Amino acid sequence: DADEPARPWRARVRVTLGDDVRLEGFGFTGTVAGSLDISQVQGAQALATGEITLAGRYDAYGQRLTIARGGLRYANSPLGEPAIDLRAERKVRDRTVALEVT
């Protein structure tokens, strides 16, 4: 009935990435794995808990780097604001050059 107020809603969703999920974009080519528990109530932003791990390569500043460590972590935080932990590196002669994003 149009005269009745809408019932408040809430959602809880678990997203689990399978064994062969690949992603290509924003300079990243590789695999992603992990799971997130996402919850949202009417009128509020979605919150997530969990971790997504990254493996593969990252192209930055004209260089192709191998991801040594990569992850997006959530601790009941907004879905659009993960904690980022990324280290991508490459060998140059006898040295390792790295890009770290945290």
N, C-alpha and C positions, 0 to 999 in steps of 0.2 A: 504494500500500500504506500503510495507516495506521501501520505500524511505522517507515516511512522518514521522516526529518526533511524538512520542507518546504524546497524550494530557495529560496535568497535571490533577491530580485527587485530590479530597478531599472527606472525608467521615464524616458523623455525624450520630451517632447511639445512641438510648436510650435503655438501658438494665434495665428492671423492673423485679425483682424477685417476683414470686407469693407467695401465702399464705402458701404453704407447700413445700418449698425448703429445703432439708436436705443436710448436708455435713458431711463427715466422713474422717478424715485424718490429719496427722501432730499432733496427740494428741487431736484433736478437734472432738467432736461428738455433733451435734445439728442442729439448723436452722439458715438460713441466710435470710435477707429481705432487701428491699430498692431499690434504683435505681441509675443508673449512666448515665450521658450524656457523651459520648465519641466522640472525634473529632480527625481527623488526616488529614494532607495534605501530598502530595507526598514528600518523602525525609525527613520527620520529624517524631518524635515519637508520639504515641497516647497520648492525654491528656484527663483527666476525671474530672468531677465535680459531686458531689453527695455523698451519704453515704450508706454503707452496714452495717447493724447491725447483731450482733451475739448473740445467746442465746443457752445455753446447758451446756456442761461440757468440761473441758480441763484436760488432764492427763499430769502432768509435775513432773519430779524428783521422780517418783514412787508414786505420790499422785494424787487422783482424786479430782479435784476442780470444783466448780460450778461457771459459769460465772455470775457475778453480773452486769457487764457493759462491753459491747464489741462493737467496731465499727471500721470500716475503712473509713476514710474521705478523700475526694479529693476536692481541690479548684483549678481547672484548672492546675492540677499537673500530672506528668507522671503516666501512668497507673500502672507501676511497683513500684511506690513509694508513697503508701498511708500514711497518718498520722494515727497511730495506737493508739487506746485508749481501753485498756483491763484491767479488774480487775476480777480475778478468786480467789475464796476463799473457805475455809472449816472451820467447827467448830472443835476445839480441846478442849474438856472439856468445860470450861467457856470462852474460847477465840476464836477469829476469826483470822485465819492465811490467808494471802492474797499474791498473786503474781500480780504485776502491771507492765504492759508493755505500754510505751508511746513512 
